[in-house]
Amino acid sequence: MKMLVKPVFCACLAALSLVGSGVSCAQDSNQEAASQRRLKGQNLPVREIERRVVPRVPGAQYLGFDYDSATDIYTLKFLRNGSVIWVDADGRTGNIVRRTGD
């Protein structure tokens, strides 16, 4: 049984490294889509969305955002008292469409 641990562990690490590189490509693609929509006037700049959303999560540390080009949703991430809070904002209007976490 011990002989299987190392090969399985190595295989898991290799699989994770492949997944990680795919995530990076997807993030680059989403950032490019967000930039193109902003330049066309279809989306608000992310700084404007942050200006509208961050004050609505008082007492939380703002960690950053992700953008989903398929839905045009920015997900802003916060941390408060050890809990993660996600706030989804519409990229076109900056309106909050969903909030999860405490």
C-alpha positions in Angstrom: 0.0 0.0 0.0 2.8 2.4 0.8 4.3 1.9 -2.6 1.1 3.5 -4.2 1.2 6.6 -2.1 4.1 8.4 -3.9 2.9 7.7 -7.5 -0.7 8.7 -6.6 0.5 11.8 -4.9 2.7 12.7 -7.9 -0.2 12.1 -10.3 -2.5 14.4 -8.2 0.1 17.1 -8.3 0.5 16.8 -12.0 -3.3 17.0 -12.5 -3.5 20.0 -10.3 -0.8 21.8 -12.2 -2.8 21.2 -15.5 -6.0 22.5 -13.9 -4.2 25.6 -12.6 -2.9 26.5 -16.1 -6.4 26.2 -17.5 -7.7 28.5 -14.9 -5.1 31.1 -15.7 -6.1 31.0 -19.4 -9.7 31.3 -18.5 -9.0 34.3 -16.3 -7.0 36.0 -19.1 -9.9 35.4 -21.5 -12.4 36.8 -19.0 -10.2 39.9 -18.4 -10.0 40.5 -22.1 -13.7 40.1 -22.5 -14.3 42.6 -19.7 -11.9 45.1 -21.2 -13.5 44.8 -24.6 -17.0 45.4 -23.2 -15.8 48.3 -21.1 -14.2 49.9 -24.2 -17.5 49.5 -26.1 -19.4 51.2 -23.3 -21.3 47.9 -22.5 -19.7 47.5 -19.0 -18.8 49.9 -16.2 -15.1 50.0 -15.3 -14.3 47.6 -12.5 -13.2 50.6 -10.3 -16.6 52.1 -10.6 -18.2 48.8 -9.6 -15.9 48.6 -6.6 -16.7 52.2 -5.7 -20.4 51.2 -5.5 -20.1 47.8 -3.9 -17.3 48.0 -1.3 -19.0 50.5 1.0 -22.0 48.2 1.1 -20.0 45.6 3.0 -18.9 47.5 6.1 -16.3 46.0 8.4 -15.0 43.6 5.7 -11.6 43.5 4.0 -11.9 43.7 0.2 -9.8 40.9 -1.4 -10.5 41.4 -5.1 -12.8 40.3 -7.9 -13.4 37.8 -10.6 -15.3 38.4 -13.8 -17.5 35.9 -15.7 -17.8 36.9 -19.3 -20.7 34.5 -19.9 -23.0 36.2 -17.4 -21.4 39.7 -17.3 -21.1 39.3 -13.5 -18.3 40.6 -11.3 -17.9 38.7 -8.1 -16.2 40.8 -5.4 -14.7 38.9 -2.5 -14.5 40.1 1.1 -13.3 38.7 4.4 -14.9 39.6 7.7 -14.3 37.8 11.1 -12.9 34.7 9.3 -15.8 34.4 6.9 -15.7 34.9 3.2 -18.4 37.1 1.6 -19.1 37.0 -2.1 -21.0 39.9 -3.8 -22.1 39.5 -7.4 -22.6 42.7 -9.3 -24.0 43.3 -12.8 -21.2 44.5 -15.1 -23.5 46.8 -17.0 -25.2 48.6 -14.1 -23.0 47.9 -11.1 -26.1 46.7 -9.2 -25.7 43.9 -6.7 -27.5 40.8 -7.9 -26.6 38.4 -5.2 -24.7 38.2 -1.9 -23.5 35.1 -0.1 -21.7 34.7 3.2 -21.7 36.7 6.4 
